[in-house]
């Protein structure tokens, strides 16, 4: 298989995981799913899902994540509350 120049310019998976773990540190969330898939235009789409443990902490962490140089958060996350648990799913571009 061939590697394109755009594929080599994207951050490695470990950098993405490090960025998420730094921004969501301190028990603010429990990450349950991280998915990366090819998107249009040569970029990759990142979907991050998890359970919010600390709502104010999550909001502060999300604000920091939106300033990331590793990934670009597209929109506000989708939140869902069921049986006393609040979960989220957010989209980003790599």
C-alpha positions in Angstrom: 0.0 0.0 0.0 1.0 3.6 -0.5 1.2 6.3 2.1 0.1 9.8 1.0 1.8 13.0 2.1 -1.4 14.0 3.9 -1.4 10.8 5.9 2.1 11.4 7.0 1.3 15.0 8.1 -1.5 13.9 10.5 -0.7 13.5 14.2 0.0 9.9 15.3 -2.6 8.0 17.3 -0.5 8.2 20.5 -0.5 12.1 20.2 -4.3 12.1 19.8 -4.7 9.8 22.9 -2.3 12.0 24.9 -4.2 15.1 24.0 -7.5 13.6 25.1 -6.0 12.2 28.3 -4.5 15.6 29.2 -7.6 17.6 28.5 -9.9 15.1 30.3 -7.6 14.4 33.2 -8.7 14.4 36.8 -11.8 12.2 36.7 -13.9 14.6 34.6 -15.0 11.9 32.2 -14.6 8.2 31.5 -13.8 7.8 27.8 -15.5 4.7 26.4 -14.9 5.0 22.6 -12.4 6.6 20.3 -13.0 6.1 16.6 -11.0 7.4 13.6 -12.2 7.2 10.1 -11.3 8.7 6.7 -13.3 11.8 5.8 -13.6 13.8 2.7 -10.7 16.0 1.5 -8.0 13.7 2.9 -8.7 14.5 6.5 -9.8 12.1 9.2 -12.8 12.2 11.4 -12.5 11.5 15.1 -15.4 10.5 17.3 -15.0 10.5 21.0 -17.6 9.1 23.4 -17.8 8.8 27.1 -19.5 9.4 30.4 -19.4 12.7 32.2 -18.3 12.4 35.9 -18.0 16.1 36.6 -20.2 18.5 34.5 -18.3 21.8 35.3 -15.0 20.0 34.8 -16.2 18.6 31.5 -17.2 22.0 30.3 -13.7 23.4 31.2 -11.9 20.5 29.6 -14.0 20.8 26.4 -13.1 24.5 26.2 -9.4 23.6 26.4 -9.9 20.8 23.8 -11.4 23.3 21.4 -8.1 25.2 21.5 -6.1 22.1 20.6 -3.5 22.2 17.9 -3.7 18.4 17.5 -7.4 18.2 16.5 -10.3 20.5 15.7 -13.5 20.0 17.5 -16.3 20.6 15.0 -19.4 21.3 17.1 -20.7 21.1 20.7 -20.9 17.5 21.8 -24.2 15.6 21.8 -25.3 14.9 25.4 -27.7 12.3 26.7 -28.9 11.6 30.2 -30.4 8.2 31.1 -30.8 6.6 34.5 -28.7 9.3 36.2 -25.8 8.9 33.8 -24.8 11.7 31.4 -22.9 10.6 28.3 -21.4 12.6 25.4 -20.3 12.1 21.9 -18.2 14.7 20.1 -16.8 15.0 16.6 -13.4 16.4 15.6 -11.2 16.5 12.5 -7.6 15.5 12.5 
